[in-house]
Amino acid sequence: MGMNYTHHSVNHSKEFVDDDGNHTNNMEASWRTIKMKVPTRKRNHNVLQEHLFEVMWRNQNVGEIWFSLLTALREIGYGNAE
């Protein structure tokens, strides 16, 4: 996929935050949110990506879901005959 992410790990039997400041709190919180919002039967490789996108989008647009949706539709030109 070519995303060029760097994988860091923390040995929790020794520490919760390593010397470089790496920890798993953010990732664990993200997965907890996803598990609460995506039903178990929908956590398969066929539809998970769409559900992850929706959870991420909703988290980024808290309090302005409808405005953000209308803005996104306007930006992609939905409904325009161009």
Backbone as JSON, one array per atom type, in Angstrom:
{
  "sequence": "MGMNYTHHSVNHSKEFVDDDGNHTNNMEASWRTIKMKVPTRKRNHNVLQEHLFEVMWRNQNVGEIWFSLLTALREIGYGNAE",
  "N": [[0.81, -1.2, 0.0], [2.09, 1.18, 0.47], [2.13, 3.21, 2.48], [4.04, 4.0, 4.26], [4.27, 4.02, 7.11], [5.6, 4.1, 10.41], [6.09, 1.55, 12.62], [5.69, 1.38, 16.03], [6.34, -0.06, 19.22], [5.33, -0.91, 22.55], [6.48, -2.29, 25.47], [4.48, -3.44, 27.73], [4.93, -4.82, 30.07], [7.12, -3.69, 31.12], [6.9, -0.89, 30.9], [4.58, 1.88, 30.38], [4.79, 4.03, 28.75], [7.23, 4.61, 26.4], [10.75, 5.6, 26.17], [10.8, 7.39, 24.07], [8.34, 8.52, 24.12], [6.26, 7.08, 23.05], [3.11, 5.46, 23.15], [0.13, 3.47, 23.78], [-2.37, 4.49, 24.23], [-3.98, 6.28, 22.62], [-4.58, 4.7, 20.35], [-5.89, 2.53, 21.53], [-8.12, 3.85, 22.59], [-9.31, 4.72, 20.23], [-10.0, 2.27, 18.99], [-11.81, 1.34, 20.91], [-13.9, 3.19, 20.61], [-14.65, 2.61, 17.97], [-15.49, -0.05, 18.25], [-17.74, 0.34, 19.82], [-19.42, 1.69, 18.08], [-19.63, 0.3, 15.67], [-21.47, -2.4, 14.67], [-21.03, -5.84, 15.69], [-21.54, -7.78, 13.69], [-20.92, -6.37, 11.43], [-18.24, -6.08, 11.3], [-16.33, -7.03, 9.3], [-14.05, -7.79, 6.62], [-15.26, -6.99, 4.26], [-16.96, -4.77, 4.6], [-15.87, -3.2, 6.57], [-14.07, -1.05, 6.12], [-15.67, 1.04, 5.1], [-17.27, 1.55, 7.34], [-15.32, 2.33, 9.19], [-14.45, 4.68, 7.97], [-16.8, 6.21, 8.19], [-17.07, 6.44, 11.02], [-14.71, 7.86, 11.62], [-15.18, 10.21, 10.13], [-17.51, 11.2, 11.34], [-16.48, 11.7, 13.93], [-14.71, 13.77, 13.35], [-16.43, 15.76, 12.68], [-18.12, 16.51, 14.76], [-21.02, 17.87, 16.18], [-21.64, 19.36, 13.97], [-22.73, 17.84, 11.92], [-24.76, 17.76, 9.82], [-24.3, 20.2, 8.44], [-21.66, 19.76, 7.64], [-22.02, 17.52, 6.0], [-23.64, 18.58, 3.94], [-21.85, 20.5, 2.96], [-19.78, 18.82, 2.04], [-21.16, 17.44, 0.03], [-21.71, 19.57, -1.71], [-19.1, 20.28, -2.43], [-18.23, 18.05, -3.89], [-19.89, 18.21, -5.96], [-22.37, 16.92, -6.11], [-25.3, 16.03, -7.7], [-25.1, 17.97, -9.6], [-25.18, 18.58, -13.07], [-22.79, 18.47, -14.53]],
  "CA": [[0.0, 0.0, 0.0], [2.99, 2.31, 0.37], [1.78, 4.29, 3.4], [5.28, 4.39, 4.94], [4.1, 4.22, 8.54], [6.59, 3.49, 11.28], [5.44, 0.82, 13.71], [6.36, 1.44, 17.33], [5.7, -0.94, 20.19], [5.63, -0.64, 23.95], [6.44, -3.49, 26.29], [3.73, -3.03, 28.92], [5.43, -5.46, 31.29], [8.2, -2.82, 31.61], [6.52, 0.53, 30.94], [3.4, 2.23, 29.59], [5.26, 5.02, 27.78], [8.66, 4.37, 26.24], [11.62, 6.78, 26.29], [10.5, 8.32, 22.98], [6.99, 9.04, 24.31], [5.27, 6.24, 22.38], [2.17, 4.75, 24.02], [-0.98, 2.88, 23.03], [-3.64, 5.04, 24.7], [-4.8, 6.81, 21.53], [-5.06, 3.6, 19.52], [-6.87, 1.77, 22.31], [-9.33, 4.66, 22.66], [-9.93, 4.69, 18.9], [-10.63, 0.97, 18.79], [-12.96, 1.26, 21.8], [-14.95, 3.96, 19.95], [-15.11, 1.86, 16.8], [-16.24, -1.22, 18.7], [-19.03, 0.78, 20.33], [-20.25, 2.24, 17.02], [-19.78, -0.63, 14.54], [-21.99, -3.68, 15.17], [-20.14, -6.98, 15.52], [-21.78, -8.45, 12.4], [-20.41, -5.53, 10.34], [-16.78, -5.97, 11.41], [-15.64, -7.97, 8.42], [-13.23, -7.06, 5.65], [-16.06, -6.5, 3.13], [-17.6, -3.49, 4.87], [-15.25, -2.49, 7.69], [-13.45, 0.21, 5.7], [-16.71, 2.06, 5.03], [-17.66, 1.89, 8.7], [-14.22, 3.09, 9.79], [-14.51, 6.03, 7.39], [-17.93, 6.94, 8.78], [-16.73, 6.77, 12.42], [-13.69, 8.92, 11.59], [-15.81, 11.42, 9.61], [-18.4, 11.71, 12.4], [-15.64, 12.24, 15.0], [-14.12, 15.02, 12.89], [-17.49, 16.74, 12.43], [-19.04, 16.5, 15.9], [-21.75, 19.12, 16.37], [-21.98, 20.0, 12.69], [-22.86, 16.73, 10.97], [-25.53, 18.12, 8.63], [-23.58, 21.24, 7.71], [-20.49, 19.12, 7.01], [-22.51, 16.67, 4.92], [-24.04, 19.45, 2.83], [-20.63, 21.08, 2.41], [-19.1, 17.77, 1.27], [-21.93, 17.2, -1.2], [-21.49, 20.72, -2.6], [-17.72, 20.24, -2.92], [-18.05, 17.01, -4.91], [-20.8, 18.51, -7.06], [-23.45, 15.95, -6.17], [-26.54, 16.56, -8.24], [-24.83, 18.88, -10.73], [-25.13, 17.87, -14.36], [-21.57, 18.91, -15.25]],
  "C": [[0.85, 1.27, 0.0], [2.68, 3.48, 1.3], [2.99, 4.8, 4.18], [5.09, 4.77, 6.4], [5.24, 3.54, 9.29], [5.86, 2.82, 12.43], [6.29, 0.91, 14.96], [5.64, 0.47, 18.26], [6.17, -0.56, 21.58], [5.49, -1.95, 24.7], [5.77, -3.12, 27.61], [4.16, -3.75, 30.19], [6.56, -4.62, 31.9], [7.75, -1.39, 31.82], [5.25, 0.76, 30.12], [3.71, 3.28, 28.55], [6.75, 4.79, 27.64], [9.45, 5.69, 26.3], [11.35, 7.82, 25.21], [9.09, 8.92, 23.09], [5.91, 8.23, 23.62], [4.41, 5.52, 23.41], [1.0, 4.25, 23.17], [-2.33, 3.48, 23.39], [-4.53, 5.54, 23.57], [-5.39, 5.69, 20.67], [-6.12, 2.79, 20.26], [-8.18, 2.54, 22.42], [-10.06, 4.66, 21.32], [-10.64, 3.38, 18.66], [-11.86, 0.81, 19.68], [-14.15, 2.01, 21.18], [-15.52, 3.2, 18.77], [-15.94, 0.66, 17.21], [-17.62, -0.83, 19.22], [-19.96, 1.18, 19.19], [-20.48, 1.3, 15.84], [-20.27, -1.96, 15.09], [-21.05, -4.84, 14.83], [-20.31, -7.62, 14.14], [-21.25, -7.64, 11.21], [-18.9, -5.37, 10.39], [-16.11, -7.06, 10.59], [-14.97, -7.16, 7.31], [-14.04, -6.5, 4.48], [-16.61, -5.1, 3.37], [-16.91, -2.66, 5.95], [-14.67, -1.14, 7.28], [-14.48, 1.33, 5.63], [-17.15, 2.5, 6.42], [-16.58, 2.69, 9.41], [-14.22, 4.52, 9.28], [-15.63, 6.83, 8.03], [-17.63, 7.35, 10.22], [-15.73, 7.91, 12.46], [-14.32, 10.24, 11.17], [-16.71, 12.04, 10.67], [-17.6, 12.32, 13.54], [-15.03, 13.58, 14.62], [-15.16, 16.12, 12.75], [-18.54, 16.77, 13.54], [-19.7, 17.87, 16.02], [-22.14, 19.82, 15.09], [-22.12, 18.97, 11.57], [-23.57, 17.16, 9.7], [-24.85, 19.18, 7.8], [-22.39, 20.64, 6.97], [-20.91, 18.24, 5.85], [-22.89, 17.52, 3.71], [-22.83, 20.1, 2.16], [-19.89, 20.06, 1.55], [-19.83, 17.49, -0.03], [-21.75, 18.33, -2.2], [-20.09, 20.65, -3.23], [-17.52, 19.18, -3.99], [-19.02, 17.21, -6.07], [-21.93, 17.52, -7.21], [-24.71, 16.62, -6.68], [-26.33, 17.54, -9.37], [-24.67, 18.07, -11.99], [-23.91, 18.31, -15.16], [-20.81, 17.75, -15.78]]
}
